[in-house]
Each structure stands twice: as C-alpha cells, then as structure tokens.
Amino acid sequence: MGFETIFRQHRWDDIKAAIYSKSARDVEQALGRQQRHLDDFMALISPAAVPYLEQMAAASRLITQQRFGKTMQLYAPLYLSNECQNICTYCGFSYNNPLRRKTLTGAEILQEIDAIRDKGFEHVLLVTGEATQTVGLDYFRKVLPLIRPHFAQVSMEVQPMDEADYRALIPLGLHSVLVYQETYHEADYRKHHPKGKKSNFSYRLDTPDRLGAAGIHKIGLGVLIGLEDWRTDSFFTALHLDYLQRTYWQTRYSISFPRLRPFSGGLAPKVEMSDRELVQLICAYRLLYNDVELSLSTRESEKFRNHLVQLGITTMSAGSKTNPGGYAVDPQSLEQFEISDERSAADVAGMIRQQGYEPVWKDWEVFQQ
C-alpha cells in the first residue's frame, strides 16, 4: 500500500474545515504535550494558534538547538538546464514561456563547479526542468560522475523518475532528492499543470514511495505556497511525511517552504501567506517533527531569513543563481524565479556567525577508497 491509498481516505474540504474549527483549548493542549500527533499539528497551524506564536517560537528554538545544535547547513543550487516539456502556470521554465533554452555541457558544468566551490560550498543541489529526452537518466548518468568528486553531498530537484532510475543513480553519488507535490489539491494541481508528464498527479504523488523503495538517503517534501490554502496543503504534507517515516524509517527527511515568487509573465498567488504565518508553519513543523531538516531558500528576504536562523530552520541556500550557467557561464540567462536575498554566500555565513551560530558547509561525507 503506497501513500496514495492513505491520501484517498482524506477529503480536502473535511481537513480544511477541521483545521479552521480548532480552538484555543486545542492549541494549548497541543503545546502542552511532549509527543504530538497530526491532530496537534492541525491546531498549531490553525488561525486559533496565532496568539500563541511567541510560545511556539520559543519551543521551536529550544527543540532545534537540542537536536541540531547552533548550526546552519548551507548549500547552493546548480541549475543544469531550463529545458522543460511541461506547462506549469507558475514557472519561468514552462514549455509555453518563450525563452532561450540551455543545457550545460560537461565543460560548462566544470566552470560552474569552480565558481560554486570558490564560495565555500560542499553541498550542491542539481536542478533542471523536466525534459526526459534532454535531461533524463542518460544525462544524469553522465554528469553525476563529473560533479560528485567536487562535493561532499549531491542532491537533485529534477523530474520524477522510476524506482530503477533512482537505483542506478545512487551508486553514482546521489545523496538526496527533493520532490514537491506543488499542491495536494488535485483539481487545482491539474489546473496548474495542463500539459506534460507532470500533469499526472498520481505519478508525482508516488515519487517519494519510489525513492524510499530505492533506498535514497534523504527525501525532501514541500508544496508551493500560494497555489491553494496553505494550512490544508501543509496538513497533507505532514500526512505524507508521517507515512514515509513509518514506511521508510531508515531514510532522512526535509521540508522546504517555497512561497510563490514572480517570474517573467508569472502567476499571482491565489492565497497570500504573511511572514508571521510562515513563522507559525515552520514552528508547527518543528514541534511535530523534532528531527526533520527544515530548509529556507533565497526566495525569502534578507530580514526574514535573518530572523529564522534561531527559530527552527536548519538549512539555507545562499548566493543562489536560478538560471543555467548563472554563476560563471551565462549570468544573463532567464531565471526560473526571482530571488529575494541576493547576499553573497560569505555575507550569509557572516550573518549566521553574528547570531552565535556556526555555518556548516559539509554535513558528512562518505569515505571513498
């Protein structure tokens, strides 16, 4: 039984109503428990929890320091290609968006690697559009052996693949895979993905199951905040994570919080999420999942990211470029989305140190003979 079976047992409207019906008493009970469950998470992300934000933040800070210490892992995204066969209403790489398409060659990847390593990074996130013929399994088989020797950790955020494909890439150095469902609201998902393989809601929903079965070290989950009601989407993310932790217990997990950002001709958010609401969500995740990695990208502003260092986030990107070749090869190519925090990696690391935390460039490394 995969996650889809569990997912089909929950109706979106019922979950939404349950979240919005939570009371102050429900929130207080959730805060008072040592061991929290999904019903407590509902209370902590509900409107009723807003007056308790300071209490939630203090608890989140304490738990994070106990479990992770005063550290912040840093990574850099490396965009390999903007070619894509999908139409996605919110993405700059969408098939119907007129832009110059580019996929990095081996020589260009090495130039980008040099620029990223010069900034101090030991963890790189490989990103592509979803174009099976151009940046599919064969491409990754070629580029992973080229990239892996230069980094302690290699993660990927690319098109969902079959279990056998993941099994083939893990020995080549693949450490973790990020796969965002975008939204768990199936009707809205189909509206935002009208063309391409990504339009298959069930195949994307089953991707973490295929990753877990393949034995990947870490799986990253999340939704694109702004496509639908963020509270309900976040419950389904938590439900998904709860299932994965019980089923693939040897795998580690992370949660990301991408808020919809502008791109060329882009989509306005259907639902706005305030900074305070995002803090509430991050703290709620930390109170439910003490050991899960929580990640924040350069989509967010300098000021906001500064404040989140001590409130539950454990991983940040820095000095990011969201276009293929953006670090050295082709800095002017079209970005996937606009970043907000444009500070250099050194500046972000300095900010982290000023708060009494230690920037971590390399979490761990597999010994290679």
C-alpha positions in Angstrom: 0.0 0.0 0.0 1.5 3.3 -1.1 0.7 6.8 0.2 -2.0 7.4 -2.4 -4.2 4.8 -0.7 -3.9 6.9 2.5 -4.3 10.2 0.6 -7.6 9.0 -0.9 -9.0 8.4 2.6 -8.9 12.1 3.3 -11.2 14.7 1.7 -9.7 18.2 1.2 -12.8 20.1 2.4 -13.1 18.0 5.5 -9.5 18.5 6.5 -9.8 22.3 5.8 -12.9 22.5 8.0 -11.2 20.6 10.8 -8.2 22.9 10.8 -10.3 26.1 10.8 -12.5 24.8 13.6 -9.6 24.3 16.1 -9.9 26.3 19.3 -7.5 28.0 21.7 -8.0 25.0 24.0 -6.9 22.7 21.2 -3.7 24.8 20.7 -2.9 24.8 24.4 -3.3 21.1 24.6 -1.0 20.6 21.6 1.6 22.9 23.2 1.4 21.0 26.5 2.2 17.6 25.0 5.6 16.1 24.8 4.6 13.7 22.0 2.5 15.4 19.3 0.4 14.0 16.5 -1.2 15.2 13.3 -4.3 16.4 15.1 -2.0 18.6 17.2 -0.3 19.9 14.0 -3.8 20.9 12.8 -4.2 23.0 15.9 -0.8 24.6 15.6 -1.3 25.7 12.0 -4.9 26.9 12.6 -5.9 30.6 13.0 -6.5 29.8 16.7 -2.8 29.4 17.2 -1.9 32.9 16.0 -2.0 34.4 19.6 0.4 31.7 20.7 3.2 32.4 18.2 5.7 33.6 20.7 5.3 30.5 22.8 5.5 28.3 19.7 8.7 30.1 18.5 10.4 29.7 21.9 9.6 26.0 22.0 10.8 25.6 18.4 14.0 27.4 19.1 14.7 25.2 22.1 14.0 21.9 20.3 16.1 22.9 17.3 19.1 23.7 19.5 18.7 20.5 21.4 18.5 18.3 18.3 20.8 20.3 15.8 22.9 22.5 18.0 23.6 26.1 17.0 24.4 25.2 13.4 23.1 26.1 9.9 23.8 24.0 6.9 24.5 25.9 3.6 24.0 24.7 0.1 24.0 26.1 -3.4 21.6 25.2 -6.3 23.3 24.4 -9.6 20.9 24.8 -12.5 21.9 22.4 -15.2 19.1 23.1 -17.7 16.0 25.2 -18.3 14.6 22.8 -21.0 11.1 21.6 -20.0 8.2 19.7 -21.6 5.6 20.7 -19.0 3.3 23.7 -18.9 3.2 25.0 -15.4 1.4 28.2 -14.8 3.8 29.5 -12.1 7.3 28.6 -13.6 9.7 30.6 -15.7 10.8 27.3 -17.4 7.3 26.4 -18.6 7.1 25.0 -22.1 5.0 27.8 -23.3 7.2 30.5 -22.0 9.3 32.0 -24.8 12.9 31.9 -23.6 16.3 30.8 -24.8 16.7 27.2 -23.7 20.1 25.9 -22.5 21.5 22.7 -21.1 25.0 22.8 -19.7 27.8 20.8 -21.3 30.4 18.9 -19.3 32.9 21.8 -19.7 30.3 24.4 -18.7 29.4 22.3 -15.6 33.0 22.3 -14.5 33.1 26.1 -14.8 30.0 26.4 -12.6 31.6 24.0 -10.1 34.7 26.1 -9.9 32.6 29.2 -9.1 30.5 27.4 -6.5 33.5 25.8 -4.8 35.2 29.2 -4.7 32.3 30.3 -2.5 33.0 27.5 0.0 30.1 25.2 -0.8 30.4 21.4 -0.2 26.7 20.7 -0.8 25.2 21.2 -4.2 21.5 20.9 -5.4 21.2 20.0 -9.0 18.2 21.5 -10.7 16.7 21.0 -14.2 13.4 21.5 -16.0 11.5 18.3 -16.8 12.6 17.2 -20.3 13.1 13.4 -20.5 14.9 13.3 -23.8 17.4 16.1 -22.9 17.9 15.9 -19.2 16.7 12.4 -18.4 18.5 9.4 -16.9 21.2 9.2 -19.6 22.2 12.9 -18.9 22.4 12.4 -15.2 24.5 9.2 -15.6 27.0 11.4 -17.5 27.1 14.4 -15.2 26.9 12.9 -11.7 30.4 11.3 -12.0 31.6 14.7 -13.2 30.1 16.5 -10.3 30.4 14.1 -7.4 34.2 14.3 -6.8 33.9 18.0 -6.1 31.2 17.9 -3.4 30.6 16.0 -0.2 26.8 15.9 -0.9 24.9 16.0 -4.2 21.1 16.5 -4.1 18.7 16.7 -7.0 15.5 18.5 -7.8 14.6 17.2 -11.2 11.7 15.4 -12.9 10.3 12.4 -11.0 11.7 9.1 -12.2 11.1 5.4 -11.9 12.5 3.4 -8.9 15.0 1.7 -11.2 16.4 5.1 -12.3 17.0 6.2 -8.8 18.7 2.9 -8.0 21.0 3.5 -10.9 22.0 7.0 -9.8 22.6 6.3 -6.1 25.9 4.5 -6.7 27.0 7.5 -8.8 26.8 9.7 -5.8 23.2 10.8 -5.5 22.6 11.7 -1.8 19.0 13.1 -1.7 16.1 14.1 -3.9 13.7 16.9 -3.5 10.2 16.4 -5.0 7.5 18.9 -4.2 3.9 17.9 -4.8 3.2 21.7 -5.5 -0.3 21.2 -4.1 -2.3 18.3 -2.8 -5.5 19.8 -4.1 -6.0 17.5 -7.1 -8.3 19.8 -9.1 -6.0 22.8 -8.7 -3.0 20.7 -9.4 -4.5 19.7 -12.8 -5.3 23.4 -13.5 -1.7 24.5 -13.0 -0.2 21.5 -14.9 -2.3 21.2 -18.1 0.4 19.6 -20.3 3.4 17.3 -19.9 4.3 14.3 -17.7 3.9 16.5 -14.7 0.1 16.6 -15.3 0.0 13.0 -13.9 -1.0 13.8 -10.3 -0.7 10.2 -9.1 2.8 9.6 -10.6 4.1 12.6 -8.8 2.4 11.7 -5.6 4.0 8.2 -5.7 7.5 9.6 -6.3 8.6 9.5 -2.6 7.5 5.9 -2.4 9.7 5.1 -5.3 12.6 7.0 -3.7 12.1 5.2 -0.4 12.0 1.8 -2.1 15.2 2.6 -4.0 17.0 3.3 -0.7 17.8 7.0 -1.1 19.5 8.7 1.9 17.1 11.7 2.1 13.8 12.8 0.6 12.7 16.4 0.5 9.0 17.3 0.6 7.0 20.5 0.3 4.3 22.4 -1.5 4.4 25.7 -3.5 2.8 28.0 -1.0 0.3 30.3 -2.7 -1.4 27.8 -5.1 -4.0 26.8 -2.6 -4.9 27.1 1.1 -1.5 26.7 2.8 -2.8 25.2 6.0 -4.6 22.4 4.3 -1.7 21.8 1.9 0.6 21.7 4.9 -1.5 19.1 6.7 -1.3 16.8 3.6 2.5 17.3 3.5 2.7 16.3 7.2 0.4 13.3 6.5 2.7 12.3 3.7 5.8 12.6 5.9 4.2 10.7 8.7 3.5 7.8 6.3 7.0 7.9 4.8 8.8 7.9 8.2 6.8 4.9 9.3 7.4 3.1 6.0 10.9 4.0 5.0 12.3 4.5 8.5 16.0 4.4 7.5 15.6 7.4 5.2 16.0 11.0 6.4 13.6 13.8 5.5 13.5 17.5 4.9 10.7 20.1 4.5 11.0 23.2 2.4 8.8 26.3 2.3 8.8 27.9 -1.2 6.4 30.8 -1.4 5.3 31.7 -4.9 7.7 34.2 -6.4 7.4 36.3 -9.6 8.8 35.2 -12.9 8.5 36.5 -16.5 4.8 36.7 -17.1 4.1 34.9 -13.8 1.2 33.9 -11.7 -0.2 35.9 -8.8 -0.7 33.8 -5.7 -4.2 32.5 -5.1 -3.6 32.6 -1.4 -1.3 35.1 0.3 0.8 33.9 3.2 2.2 36.6 5.6 5.7 36.3 7.2 4.1 35.7 10.6 2.1 32.8 9.1 5.2 31.3 7.6 6.9 31.5 11.0 3.8 29.8 12.5 4.1 27.0 10.0 7.8 26.4 10.5 7.4 26.3 14.2 4.5 23.9 13.9 6.6 21.5 11.9 9.4 21.7 14.4 7.0 21.0 17.3 5.6 17.9 15.4 8.9 16.7 13.9 11.8 17.4 16.2 14.5 15.8 14.0 13.4 16.8 10.5 15.5 19.2 8.5 13.7 22.4 7.7 15.0 24.4 4.8 14.6 28.1 3.6 15.8 29.3 0.2 16.8 32.7 -1.1 13.2 33.2 -2.3 12.8 34.9 1.1 14.1 38.4 2.1 17.3 39.1 4.0 15.5 40.4 7.0 13.1 37.4 7.2 15.9 34.9 6.8 18.0 36.6 9.5 15.1 36.2 12.0 14.6 32.5 11.1 18.1 31.4 11.9 17.1 30.9 15.6 13.5 29.7 15.2 13.7 26.3 13.6 15.3 26.4 10.2 18.4 24.2 9.9 19.4 24.6 6.2 19.7 27.6 3.9 20.8 28.3 0.4 23.0 31.3 -0.2 24.4 33.3 -3.1 21.9 31.4 -5.3 21.5 31.6 -9.1 18.4 30.1 -10.6 19.4 30.0 -14.3 21.7 27.6 -16.1 25.2 28.9 -16.1 24.3 31.7 -13.7 27.5 31.5 -11.7 30.1 31.7 -14.4 28.9 30.6 -17.9 25.8 32.7 -18.7 24.8 35.0 -15.9 22.2 36.9 -18.0 20.0 33.9 -19.0 16.4 33.8 -17.7 15.9 32.8 -14.1 13.3 30.3 -13.0 12.1 32.7 -10.4 13.3 35.9 -8.8 15.4 35.5 -5.7 14.9 38.0 -2.8 18.0 37.5 -0.7 20.8 38.5 -3.0 23.7 38.5 -0.5 26.8 36.5 -1.2 27.5 33.2 0.5 30.2 34.9 2.6 27.7 37.6 3.8 25.1 35.0 4.7 27.7 32.9 6.6 28.8 36.1 8.4 25.2 36.9 9.4 24.9 33.3 10.8 28.1 33.7 12.9 26.9 37.1 14.2 23.9 35.3 15.7 26.2 32.9 17.6 25.6 30.0 15.1 28.0 28.1 13.0 27.6 27.8 9.2 28.2 24.2 8.1 29.4 23.7 4.6 29.7 19.9 4.8 27.4 17.8 6.9 29.1 14.5 6.4 31.0 12.6 3.7 31.0 9.0 2.5 34.5 7.6 2.7 35.6 6.6 -0.8 38.5 4.2 -1.4 
